[in-house]
Amino acid sequence: MKKIKLYVEDNWNKCDMVTIFLFIIGVTCRMLNSTFQAGRTILAIDFMVFTLRLIHIFAIHKQLGPKIIIVERMVSDVFFFLFFLSVWLIAYGVTTQALLHPDDSRVEWIFRRVLYRPYLQIFGQIPLDEIDTSRMHPRNCTFNPLQILQENPPSCPNSYANWLVILLLVIFLLVTNVLLMNLLIAMFSYTFQVVQGNADIFWKIQRYNLIVEYHGRPALAPPFIIINHITLVLRRIFNKMEHKKEHLVIITKVSK
């Protein structure tokens, strides 16, 4: 149980378990006509995870090894940063959705305008033709909720208080692109300085763990790994037999 616990606690081993689990599901889905396309999707994701697993090999390199630790810690920094970003993203997205499309009750379009579109606006993809009513071209649309649900014609943007939508867009971009992004860069810089200052220590620990890990593994790869397992079983049986013989010899000498 202790070895299993140590195995599961390692992040790279968790990655291995995910790849094996996805591979089994993907192959199973590919065997059925109804889930054939789903199996292809799962196997594509599995290939991506399996390829990222190869990053672990770089731990042996003196320059690339510490960079892996830097990336791992930066991922945790991004995770905490997303709390700030998600709060601001939802606040802005819900407000603009309520101002521009109050009659549109389609769930998929609500999520698209509340989360997806504000996220793309952070990276400069700003659809002014859908936000600024002064730049909108005449088109066939409606304010009728029933027709909007049927998606024919599409929902018309509400022009009332459109100035507030533009103002919120300016504030949103100012906070996200200037304040929050610089906060993230500062967190990355601090993480880089902490790890890079002790890069040699981190690399030696990584290298030691990697050597110990592969030293205890069989030399042959699947499916030939069964040969190593058979050898280990035979060696264990032989050692037990030798131990019993030695024990009997000792008992015999003591009895004499």
Backbone torsions as a table, in degrees:
resi	resn	phi	psi	omega
1	MET	NA	-34.9	-179.5
2	LYS	-65.6	-40.8	178.8
3	LYS	-66.8	-38.3	178.2
4	ILE	-65.0	-40.6	178.9
5	LYS	-64.0	-43.3	177.8
6	LEU	-64.7	-36.3	179.5
7	TYR	-66.6	-43.4	-177.1
8	VAL	-71.2	-31.8	-178.0
9	GLU	-69.4	-21.0	179.5
10	ASP	-75.3	130.1	-176.9
11	ASN	-65.2	-36.3	179.8
12	TRP	-68.7	-34.4	175.9
13	ASN	-68.9	-34.5	173.8
14	LYS	-61.7	-39.6	177.2
15	CYS	-62.6	-40.7	177.3
16	ASP	-61.5	-43.6	-179.3
17	MET	-65.0	-36.9	177.7
18	VAL	-65.0	-43.8	-180.0
19	THR	-63.5	-42.1	179.0
20	ILE	-65.7	-42.1	179.8
21	PHE	-63.3	-45.6	178.9
22	LEU	-65.6	-36.5	179.7
23	PHE	-64.7	-43.0	179.3
24	ILE	-63.4	-44.3	179.2
25	ILE	-64.8	-43.1	-178.9
26	GLY	-63.1	-44.9	179.1
27	VAL	-65.0	-39.2	178.1
28	THR	-63.1	-42.9	179.2
29	CYS	-66.6	-33.6	-179.7
30	ARG	-69.7	-19.6	179.2
31	MET	-79.9	-13.4	-178.9
32	LEU	-109.9	137.0	-178.8
33	ASN	-66.7	-34.1	-176.9
34	SER	-71.1	-25.5	-178.0
35	THR	-119.1	26.1	-176.6
36	PHE	-64.5	-46.8	-179.5
37	GLN	-67.9	-36.1	177.1
38	ALA	-63.8	-36.9	176.9
39	GLY	-63.7	-39.3	176.8
40	ARG	-62.6	-41.2	179.1
41	THR	-63.6	-44.2	-179.7
42	ILE	-64.9	-41.1	179.2
43	LEU	-67.2	-33.4	176.5
44	ALA	-64.7	-43.2	176.9
45	ILE	-65.9	-38.3	178.8
46	ASP	-62.6	-39.2	177.6
47	PHE	-63.2	-39.9	178.8
48	MET	-62.9	-46.0	179.8
49	VAL	-64.8	-41.3	-179.2
50	PHE	-65.2	-38.0	178.3
51	THR	-67.2	-41.0	177.5
52	LEU	-64.5	-25.4	178.0
53	ARG	-63.1	-25.3	-178.9
54	LEU	-68.2	-13.5	178.5
55	ILE	-59.8	-27.7	-178.0
56	HIS	-60.1	-27.1	-179.4
57	ILE	-66.2	-28.2	-177.8
58	PHE	-69.1	-9.8	-179.2
59	ALA	-63.5	-21.5	-179.5
60	ILE	-74.7	-20.1	-177.8
61	HIS	-82.8	138.1	-174.9
62	LYS	-68.8	-32.0	-179.1
63	GLN	-88.9	-40.1	-176.6
64	LEU	-82.0	-26.0	-178.3
65	GLY	-57.3	-53.3	178.3
66	PRO	-63.0	-26.2	179.4
67	LYS	-66.0	-29.6	177.1
68	ILE	-64.2	-41.9	177.5
69	ILE	-64.9	-39.1	178.4
70	ILE	-61.2	-44.4	179.8
71	VAL	-64.1	-41.8	179.2
72	GLU	-60.9	-43.5	-179.5
73	ARG	-72.6	-31.6	176.6
74	MET	-68.0	-33.6	176.3
75	VAL	-62.8	-40.9	176.1
76	SER	-66.0	-35.1	175.5
77	ASP	-63.4	-42.0	178.5
78	VAL	-63.6	-37.4	-179.6
79	PHE	-60.1	-45.8	178.2
80	PHE	-72.1	-31.5	177.4
81	PHE	-65.3	-32.9	-178.3
82	LEU	-65.4	-23.8	175.2
83	PHE	-62.3	-47.0	178.0
84	PHE	-63.8	-44.8	-176.5
85	LEU	-66.3	-41.6	-177.2
86	SER	-65.3	-37.8	178.4
87	VAL	-62.7	-46.6	-179.7
88	TRP	-69.6	-35.7	-179.6
89	LEU	-65.3	-45.9	-179.7
90	ILE	-67.8	-40.3	179.6
91	ALA	-60.1	-45.9	179.9
92	TYR	-71.5	-43.1	-176.4
93	GLY	-64.8	-43.9	179.9
94	VAL	-65.4	-40.3	-179.1
95	THR	-64.7	-47.4	179.8
96	THR	-66.8	-35.3	176.9
97	GLN	-64.0	-41.7	179.7
98	ALA	-67.4	-32.2	-178.9
99	LEU	-81.9	-38.4	-174.7
100	LEU	-88.7	-38.6	-174.9
101	HIS	-133.5	67.2	-178.8
102	PRO	-71.4	-19.4	-176.9
103	ASP	-96.0	-4.6	-177.5
104	ASP	-91.1	112.1	-178.1
105	SER	-107.2	12.5	178.3
106	ARG	-71.1	123.3	-173.1
107	VAL	-63.4	-43.6	-176.9
108	GLU	-64.2	-36.0	179.2
109	TRP	-76.9	-29.6	175.6
110	ILE	-64.2	-46.9	178.0
111	PHE	-64.4	-36.4	-179.7
112	ARG	-66.1	-41.3	-178.3
113	ARG	-81.3	-27.0	-178.3
114	VAL	-82.4	-38.4	-174.1
115	LEU	-112.1	-50.9	-171.7
116	TYR	-69.4	-48.5	-177.0
117	ARG	-67.1	-45.1	175.7
118	PRO	-61.5	-33.1	178.2
119	TYR	-65.4	-41.3	177.7
120	LEU	-68.5	-29.0	178.8
121	GLN	-65.6	-26.2	176.9
122	ILE	-61.5	-33.7	-176.9
123	PHE	-97.4	14.8	171.6
124	GLY	97.9	-2.2	179.0
125	GLN	-88.6	89.1	-175.1
126	ILE	-109.2	108.4	179.4
127	PRO	-81.6	81.8	-177.8
128	LEU	-63.9	-27.9	178.7
129	ASP	-66.8	-17.5	178.3
130	GLU	-104.0	-7.8	-176.9
131	ILE	-111.9	-48.8	-177.4
132	ASP	-88.2	112.9	-177.3
133	THR	-66.3	-24.9	179.0
134	SER	-71.4	-18.3	-180.0
135	ARG	-103.8	-0.6	-178.3
136	MET	-77.1	140.2	177.0
137	HIS	-88.5	149.2	177.2
138	PRO	-61.0	131.7	-179.1
139	ARG	-150.8	165.7	-179.0
140	ASN	-82.5	108.2	-179.9
141	CYS	-147.4	174.7	-175.3
142	THR	-146.7	159.2	172.9
143	PHE	-105.3	1.7	-178.2
144	ASN	-75.3	119.4	-177.6
145	PRO	-61.4	-34.8	-179.3
146	LEU	-68.2	-41.9	177.9
147	GLN	-68.6	-32.6	177.8
148	ILE	-66.0	-39.1	177.9
149	LEU	-62.7	-32.5	177.8
150	GLN	-82.1	-5.0	177.8
151	GLU	59.6	33.5	176.7
152	ASN	-155.9	103.4	-3.2
153	PRO	-82.0	177.1	-179.5
154	PRO	-71.9	173.4	-178.4
155	SER	-75.1	136.9	176.8
156	CYS	-86.0	134.9	174.9
157	PRO	-67.8	139.8	179.4
158	ASN	-79.2	127.8	-177.8
159	SER	-87.6	-9.2	-179.3
160	TYR	-71.2	134.4	180.0
161	ALA	57.0	35.8	178.6
162	ASN	-68.0	-25.6	177.1
163	TRP	-62.1	-32.8	179.1
164	LEU	-69.4	-34.9	177.4
165	VAL	-63.3	-44.2	178.8
166	ILE	-64.0	-40.9	179.2
167	LEU	-64.5	-42.3	177.7
168	LEU	-64.4	-35.2	177.1
169	LEU	-63.4	-42.7	179.1
170	VAL	-63.4	-45.1	-179.7
171	ILE	-66.2	-40.4	179.8
172	PHE	-60.9	-47.4	179.6
173	LEU	-66.9	-35.1	179.1
174	LEU	-64.9	-45.2	-177.5
175	VAL	-70.7	-46.3	-176.0
176	THR	-72.3	-50.5	-173.4
177	ASN	-76.9	-26.0	-177.7
178	VAL	-103.0	-55.6	-173.6
179	LEU	-76.4	-58.8	-174.0
180	LEU	-69.3	-39.6	179.6
181	MET	-65.6	-39.8	176.5
182	ASN	-67.9	-32.4	174.3
183	LEU	-63.5	-42.5	178.5
184	LEU	-64.8	-41.6	178.3
185	ILE	-62.8	-39.3	178.1
186	ALA	-65.0	-38.7	177.2
187	MET	-65.1	-40.7	177.2
188	PHE	-63.6	-41.5	-179.3
189	SER	-63.7	-41.6	179.0
190	TYR	-64.6	-44.0	178.5
191	THR	-61.3	-42.2	-179.8
192	PHE	-63.8	-41.9	-179.4
193	GLN	-66.3	-40.4	-178.7
194	VAL	-64.6	-45.7	-177.5
195	VAL	-74.8	-42.5	-177.3
196	GLN	-66.0	-29.9	177.9
197	GLY	-67.2	-25.1	177.8
198	ASN	-119.8	35.3	-174.1
199	ALA	-61.6	-39.5	-177.4
200	ASP	-65.5	-39.6	179.3
201	ILE	-66.7	-46.0	179.5
202	PHE	-60.9	-41.1	-178.1
203	TRP	-66.2	-41.0	179.5
204	LYS	-64.6	-38.7	177.4
205	ILE	-65.8	-43.9	177.8
206	GLN	-60.2	-45.9	-177.5
207	ARG	-64.4	-41.2	178.7
208	TYR	-62.7	-47.1	-179.5
209	ASN	-63.0	-38.8	-179.7
210	LEU	-67.2	-42.0	179.3
211	ILE	-65.6	-43.2	178.4
212	VAL	-62.9	-39.7	-179.1
213	GLU	-63.3	-48.1	-176.5
214	TYR	-79.8	-19.6	176.0
215	HIS	-68.5	-32.3	-179.7
216	GLY	-88.6	0.8	-179.3
217	ARG	-95.0	153.5	175.8
218	PRO	-63.5	151.7	-177.2
219	ALA	-76.0	-33.1	-176.8
220	LEU	-87.8	149.8	179.1
221	ALA	-94.6	157.8	176.0
222	PRO	-58.0	144.4	4.1
223	PRO	-87.9	0.0	-178.1
224	PHE	-75.3	-3.8	-179.7
225	ILE	-64.8	-19.6	178.4
226	ILE	-61.2	-29.0	178.0
227	ILE	-64.4	-43.0	177.8
228	ASN	-63.8	-39.7	-179.9
229	HIS	-65.9	-41.1	177.3
230	ILE	-63.1	-41.3	178.3
231	THR	-61.8	-42.2	179.6
232	LEU	-64.7	-39.7	179.3
233	VAL	-65.5	-44.7	179.0
234	LEU	-64.0	-39.5	179.0
235	ARG	-65.0	-39.4	179.3
236	ARG	-65.5	-42.1	177.9
237	ILE	-63.6	-43.1	-179.9
238	PHE	-62.9	-41.7	179.2
239	ASN	-64.6	-38.1	177.5
240	LYS	-64.8	-40.5	178.8
241	MET	-64.7	-41.2	177.6
242	GLU	-64.0	-39.8	179.5
243	HIS	-64.6	-39.5	178.3
244	LYS	-65.7	-40.4	178.1
245	LYS	-62.0	-44.4	178.5
246	GLU	-63.0	-39.2	179.4
247	HIS	-64.5	-41.3	178.1
248	LEU	-66.1	-37.9	178.4
249	VAL	-63.5	-42.8	179.8
250	ILE	-64.1	-42.7	179.5
251	ILE	-63.9	-39.4	179.6
252	THR	-63.8	-43.0	179.3
253	LYS	-65.2	-40.2	-179.5
254	VAL	-66.5	-40.4	-179.1
255	SER	-66.5	-30.3	177.6
256	LYS	-73.8	NA	NA
